[in-house]
Amino acid sequence: MIIVTGAAGFIGSCLVGHLNKAGHENIVVVDDFSKTEKDQNLLGKAITAKVGRDGFMKWLEDFGSEVDFIYHIGARTDTTEFDVSIFDELNLNYSKDIWNLCVKYKIPFVYASSAATYGLGEHGYKDSHDIISKLKPLNPYGDSKNDFDKWILTQTEFPPFWAGLKFFNVYGPNEYHKGRMASVIMHAFNQIGKTGGMKLFRSHNPDYTDGGQLRDFVYVKDVVEVCHYLMASSPASGIYNLGSGTARTFLDLTKNTFMAMGAEENISFIDTPEDIRDKYQYFTEADMTKLVESGFDKGFRTLEEGVADYVENYLTGKKYY
């Protein structure tokens, strides 16, 4: 039996779909199922049971001995939320409780960390355990993810296998419900469709041109491939980066969206909102050495390949993975 938390969300639902395609159907999905806008993400997928987020700990106490693997993807992911108590409850303490039950029942455990833990990148983007205590995230969301990473590294008892995945800028199908927090590609698709153009954030950093801000964009199909690899191969436990390994500009991303839509380029710039301007990452790029050296050899899609697949096969017609 495989557990996926956050299963009705973006990455979680794609993971369930990928596991189904790999032949796994005994999957228990965990989420806050009161949010009906996410229901379509799980439609047609093979699952054994649904467990509400609030009742999951009791369920795991009752059935932990039957669980073979847990993917803990669920989290509060809003980087514009500044109520620390929400992140303490849903990201930090909830994750600690799952970890402790994985230790108790000897369940392998993979969880979602985040590239938001790297802050401005003062210490680089290498997934070394040595720098985790030094990192300075830019918002409470990043703090909550880094706090859990730090907590794990102080533990003396561990599940038989565990891995934390520092997701970089993930994009792809099943993010229709995410609103403001959806990928720039989805926003571009919608904006181009409605207005014929796309507005990008202007650079407020003299080292970067408008639209020249660089991020490591990684396609969700590659992300779930890595998740499956970790379950199938059980490499060395630890915290791993999960990006494409190549930083690209927002201009690159937007131009590829126009191209995939068959639309004429029309890009303009607006000021970055003041509520996030001082907390804005101008550069991220995952050092993927650790994951590759662990044995993952499938590689990652280029931005061109990922955007084309996403736009042509999912956004056009609002299809799901």
C-alpha positions as CSV (number, residue, x, y, z in Angstrom):
1,M,0.0,0.0,0.0
2,I,1.3,3.4,-1.0
3,I,0.2,6.7,0.7
4,V,0.3,10.0,-1.1
5,T,-0.5,13.1,0.9
6,G,-1.5,16.3,-0.9
7,A,-2.9,13.8,-3.5
8,A,-5.6,16.1,-4.9
9,G,-3.1,18.9,-5.5
10,F,-0.8,19.6,-8.4
11,I,2.3,17.4,-7.9
12,G,0.5,14.9,-5.7
13,S,-2.2,14.1,-8.3
14,C,0.5,13.8,-11.1
15,L,2.4,11.4,-8.8
16,V,-0.7,9.2,-8.4
17,G,-1.2,9.2,-12.1
18,H,2.4,8.2,-12.7
19,L,2.2,5.4,-10.1
20,N,-0.9,4.1,-11.8
21,K,0.9,4.0,-15.2
22,A,3.7,2.1,-13.5
23,G,1.2,-0.5,-12.3
24,H,0.6,0.7,-8.7
25,E,-3.1,0.8,-7.9
26,N,-3.2,0.1,-4.1
27,I,-2.9,3.8,-3.3
28,V,-4.5,5.7,-0.4
29,V,-4.8,9.4,-1.1
30,V,-4.8,12.0,1.7
31,D,-5.9,15.6,1.3
32,D,-8.4,18.3,2.4
33,F,-11.2,17.0,0.2
34,S,-13.5,19.9,1.1
35,K,-11.8,21.9,-1.6
36,T,-13.9,20.6,-4.6
37,E,-12.0,22.6,-7.2
38,K,-9.3,19.9,-7.0
39,D,-11.6,17.0,-7.5
40,Q,-10.9,16.7,-11.2
41,N,-7.2,16.1,-10.5
42,L,-8.0,12.6,-9.2
43,L,-10.9,11.7,-11.6
44,G,-10.3,8.4,-13.3
45,K,-7.2,7.5,-11.2
46,A,-7.0,4.1,-9.4
47,I,-7.0,4.5,-5.7
48,T,-8.0,2.3,-2.7
49,A,-9.3,4.9,-0.3
50,K,-9.5,8.6,0.5
51,V,-8.5,9.8,3.9
52,G,-9.1,13.4,5.1
53,R,-6.0,15.3,6.1
54,D,-7.2,15.9,9.7
55,G,-7.9,12.2,10.2
56,F,-4.8,10.8,8.7
57,M,-2.7,10.4,11.9
58,K,-5.3,8.2,13.5
59,W,-5.7,6.2,10.2
60,L,-1.9,5.7,10.1
61,E,-1.8,4.6,13.7
62,D,-4.4,2.0,12.8
63,F,-3.0,0.8,9.5
64,G,0.7,1.7,9.6
65,S,1.8,-2.0,9.6
66,E,0.1,-2.4,6.1
67,V,1.8,0.7,4.5
68,D,4.8,0.1,2.2
69,F,5.7,3.7,1.3
70,I,4.7,7.2,2.1
71,Y,5.0,10.2,-0.2
72,H,4.3,13.3,1.9
73,I,3.7,15.9,-0.8
74,G,0.9,17.9,1.0
75,A,1.8,21.3,2.4
76,R,0.6,24.9,2.6
77,T,2.5,26.3,-0.3
78,D,1.4,29.9,-0.4
79,T,4.6,32.0,-0.4
80,T,2.6,35.2,0.2
81,E,1.1,33.9,3.4
82,F,2.8,35.4,6.5
83,D,0.9,33.7,9.3
84,V,3.7,31.6,10.8
85,S,1.2,29.5,12.9
86,I,-0.4,28.1,9.8
87,F,3.0,26.8,8.5
88,D,3.9,25.5,11.9
89,E,0.7,23.5,12.0
90,L,0.5,22.2,8.4
91,N,4.1,22.0,7.3
92,L,6.3,21.6,10.3
93,N,4.4,19.8,13.1
94,Y,2.2,17.7,10.7
95,S,5.4,16.5,8.9
96,K,7.0,15.6,12.2
97,D,4.1,13.5,13.2
98,I,4.2,11.6,10.0
99,W,8.0,11.1,10.3
100,N,7.6,9.7,13.8
101,L,5.0,7.2,12.7
102,C,7.2,6.2,9.7
103,V,9.9,5.5,12.3
104,K,7.5,3.5,14.5
105,Y,6.1,1.4,11.6
106,K,9.4,1.3,9.6
107,I,7.8,2.9,6.5
108,P,10.0,4.5,3.8
109,F,9.3,8.2,3.6
110,V,9.8,10.8,0.8
111,Y,8.7,14.3,1.5
112,A,8.5,17.7,-0.3
113,S,11.0,20.3,0.7
114,S,11.5,23.3,-1.4
115,A,14.1,25.5,-3.2
116,A,12.6,28.3,-1.3
117,T,14.8,27.1,1.6
118,Y,17.8,28.6,-0.3
119,G,16.7,32.2,0.1
120,L,18.8,34.5,-2.1
121,G,21.3,31.8,-2.7
122,E,24.0,33.2,-0.5
123,H,25.3,29.7,0.1
124,G,24.7,28.4,-3.4
125,Y,22.2,25.7,-4.5
126,K,24.1,22.6,-3.6
127,D,22.0,20.0,-1.6
128,S,24.7,19.5,1.0
129,H,23.4,18.8,4.5
130,D,26.3,21.0,5.8
131,I,24.7,24.2,4.7
132,I,21.1,23.6,5.7
133,S,21.5,25.2,9.2
134,K,22.9,28.3,7.5
135,L,20.2,28.9,5.0
136,K,18.0,32.0,5.3
137,P,14.6,31.6,3.4
138,L,12.8,34.7,2.4
139,N,9.3,33.9,3.7
140,P,7.5,31.8,6.3
141,Y,6.8,29.0,3.8
142,G,10.5,28.6,3.1
143,D,11.3,28.8,6.8
144,S,8.8,26.0,7.5
145,K,10.4,23.7,4.9
146,N,13.9,24.5,6.1
147,D,12.9,24.0,9.7
148,F,11.7,20.5,8.9
149,D,14.9,19.7,7.0
150,K,16.9,20.9,10.0
151,W,14.8,18.9,12.5
152,I,15.3,15.7,10.5
153,L,19.0,16.1,10.6
154,T,19.0,16.2,14.4
155,Q,17.1,12.9,14.7
156,T,18.6,9.7,16.0
157,E,15.9,7.3,14.7
158,F,15.0,7.1,11.0
159,P,12.7,5.3,8.7
160,P,14.4,2.5,6.7
161,F,14.7,4.9,3.8
162,W,14.0,8.6,3.6
163,A,14.5,11.5,1.2
164,G,13.6,15.2,1.2
165,L,13.1,16.7,-2.2
166,K,13.9,20.4,-2.7
167,F,11.5,21.2,-5.5
168,F,12.5,24.1,-7.7
169,N,10.0,25.8,-10.1
170,V,7.7,23.0,-11.0
171,Y,5.2,23.4,-13.8
172,G,2.8,21.2,-15.6
173,P,-0.7,19.8,-15.7
174,N,-3.2,19.7,-12.8
175,E,-2.4,23.1,-11.4
176,Y,-5.7,24.7,-12.6
177,H,-6.8,25.2,-9.0
178,K,-3.7,27.1,-7.8
179,G,-4.8,30.7,-8.7
180,R,-2.0,33.2,-8.0
181,M,0.4,30.4,-7.1
182,A,0.1,28.6,-10.5
183,S,3.2,28.6,-12.8
184,V,4.0,31.5,-15.0
185,I,3.3,29.2,-18.0
186,M,-0.3,28.8,-17.0
187,H,-0.7,32.5,-16.3
188,A,0.9,33.2,-19.7
189,F,-1.4,30.8,-21.5
190,N,-4.5,32.4,-19.9
191,Q,-3.3,36.0,-20.4
192,I,-2.3,35.4,-24.0
193,G,-5.6,33.7,-24.7
194,K,-7.6,36.6,-23.3
195,T,-5.5,39.7,-24.3
196,G,-3.1,38.5,-27.0
197,G,-0.1,39.5,-24.8
198,M,1.8,38.7,-21.6
199,K,2.9,41.0,-18.8
200,L,6.1,39.9,-17.0
201,F,7.5,41.4,-13.8
202,R,10.0,44.2,-14.4
203,S,13.4,43.7,-12.8
204,H,14.2,45.8,-9.8
205,N,17.7,44.4,-9.6
206,P,20.3,46.2,-11.8
207,D,22.1,42.9,-12.4
208,Y,19.1,41.5,-14.4
209,T,17.3,42.9,-17.4
210,D,13.5,43.0,-17.5
211,G,12.4,39.4,-18.1
212,G,16.0,38.2,-17.5
213,Q,15.3,36.9,-14.1
214,L,16.5,33.3,-14.0
215,R,14.8,30.3,-12.5
216,D,15.2,26.5,-12.6
217,F,12.0,25.4,-14.2
218,V,11.3,21.7,-14.0
219,Y,8.5,19.8,-15.6
220,V,6.2,17.9,-13.2
221,K,6.5,14.7,-15.3
222,D,10.2,14.7,-14.5
223,V,9.5,15.3,-10.8
224,V,7.3,12.3,-10.5
225,E,9.8,10.1,-12.4
226,V,12.3,11.0,-9.6
227,C,9.8,10.2,-6.9
228,H,9.1,6.8,-8.4
229,Y,12.9,6.2,-8.8
230,L,13.4,6.8,-5.1
231,M,10.8,4.2,-4.2
232,A,12.1,1.7,-6.7
233,S,15.8,2.1,-6.0
234,S,16.2,3.3,-2.4
235,P,19.5,5.1,-2.9
236,A,21.3,6.7,0.1
237,S,18.9,8.6,2.3
238,G,19.2,12.3,2.4
239,I,18.0,15.7,1.1
240,Y,18.1,16.0,-2.7
241,N,17.6,18.9,-5.1
242,L,14.9,18.4,-7.7
243,G,15.2,20.8,-10.6
244,S,16.2,20.6,-14.2
245,G,19.8,21.7,-13.4
246,T,19.5,24.5,-15.9
247,A,18.4,28.1,-15.1
248,R,16.3,29.8,-17.8
249,T,14.8,33.3,-18.1
250,F,11.2,34.2,-17.8
251,L,11.5,35.6,-21.3
252,D,12.6,32.1,-22.5
253,L,9.6,30.6,-20.8
254,T,7.1,33.2,-22.2
255,K,8.4,33.1,-25.7
256,N,8.1,29.3,-25.7
257,T,4.5,29.6,-24.5
258,F,3.7,32.0,-27.4
259,M,5.4,29.5,-29.8
260,A,3.4,26.5,-28.4
261,M,0.2,28.4,-28.8
262,G,1.0,29.5,-32.3
263,A,0.6,33.2,-31.2
264,E,2.6,36.3,-32.1
265,E,4.9,37.5,-29.4
266,N,3.6,40.4,-27.4
267,I,5.5,40.9,-24.1
268,S,5.4,43.9,-21.8
269,F,6.5,44.6,-18.3
270,I,4.9,45.7,-15.0
271,D,6.3,46.4,-11.6
272,T,6.8,43.4,-9.2
273,P,4.1,43.7,-6.5
274,E,5.5,45.5,-3.4
275,D,4.4,42.7,-1.1
276,I,6.9,40.3,-2.7
277,R,9.5,42.6,-4.2
278,D,11.9,42.4,-1.3
279,K,11.5,38.6,-1.1
280,Y,12.0,37.9,-4.8
281,Q,14.5,35.3,-6.0
282,Y,16.3,36.5,-9.2
283,F,18.3,33.4,-9.7
284,T,17.9,29.7,-8.9
285,E,19.6,26.7,-10.4
286,A,19.7,23.2,-8.8
287,D,23.0,21.4,-8.5
288,M,21.8,17.9,-9.5
289,T,25.0,16.1,-8.9
290,K,23.8,14.2,-5.8
291,L,20.7,12.7,-7.5
292,V,22.6,11.8,-10.7
293,E,25.4,10.2,-8.7
294,S,22.8,8.2,-6.7
295,G,21.9,6.4,-10.0
296,F,19.1,8.5,-11.6
297,D,20.0,8.5,-15.2
298,K,16.8,9.4,-17.1
299,G,17.7,13.1,-17.5
300,F,15.2,16.0,-17.6
301,R,13.1,17.6,-20.4
302,T,14.3,21.0,-21.8
303,L,12.1,24.0,-21.2
304,E,11.2,23.9,-24.8
305,E,10.0,20.2,-24.6
306,G,8.2,20.7,-21.3
307,V,6.3,23.9,-22.3
308,A,5.3,22.4,-25.7
309,D,3.9,19.3,-24.0
310,Y,2.1,21.2,-21.3
311,V,0.5,23.8,-23.6
312,E,-0.4,21.5,-26.5
313,N,-1.5,18.4,-24.6
314,Y,-3.0,19.9,-21.4
315,L,-3.7,23.6,-21.3
316,T,-5.3,23.5,-24.7
317,G,-8.6,22.0,-23.9
318,K,-8.0,22.0,-20.1
319,K,-7.0,18.4,-19.9
320,Y,-5.6,16.6,-16.9
321,Y,-2.7,14.2,-16.3
